[in-house]
Amino acid sequence: MAVLDTNVVIERVRKREEIPEDITGVTFVEFPQIVRYSKFSGNVLFPTLDDYILAHRLQEKLLKKGNPQGFADLLIASMCINRGEELITYDSDFLAIAEVSSLRLILLER
């Protein structure tokens, strides 16, 4: 199963579409109304210590390249990597993370 980034969740809710995919705890916090959206049937994945450690390692690699990324994106990417899930997003910032990791990314266009 894939994991949706917050921007994809917001778009699907706006269009009143089904959301069978999983989301992360980041989306759970950024878009709290998802818990009341009747067409959401996925799971909420919460970060573990391993996710934080991987996010730290990824940021170190990105800093060496002069391209640090935001905490939320690093954590989301780490959660997907550690669970073997692909991430579906509109956010091209994840491309930088994918370049230094095994992140499987589906970058949608608006």
Summary of the structure (lengths in Angstrom):
residues: 110
radius of gyration: 13.6
end to end distance: 22.2
largest distance: 43.6
contacts: 328
relative contact order: 0.20
helix: 50%
strand: 15%
